[in-house]
Amino acid sequence: MATRRAPLVGRPLKEVSIPRGVLIGAIIHADGGGRVEVPSGHSVVMPMDKVIVFTLPEGRAQAEALV
C-alpha cells in the first residue's frame, strides 16, 4: 500500500526513477471502488493505493522503497 511520502506517490510514473528490473504491474486505486489500472507513464499512484510490483529477489528492497 502506498504511503503519503513514498517516492512513487503523486507524480506520473514517467517522472519516477524506477530501478532497472522493477516493473509496476498494476495499481488498485483506493478511491474509485478498487478500480484496477494497468499503468502507463501517465498513471499516478495516490496514498493508500495498492501497487502490484514485479521484481527479482535482488531488487526487492529497491521496489519496497518506492511505495
Protein Blocks (a to p, Z undefined) as FASTA:
>chain_A
ZZfklmkgopafklpccdehiacfbdcdfbhghpacdddfkbccdehiacdddddfklmm
mmmmmZZ
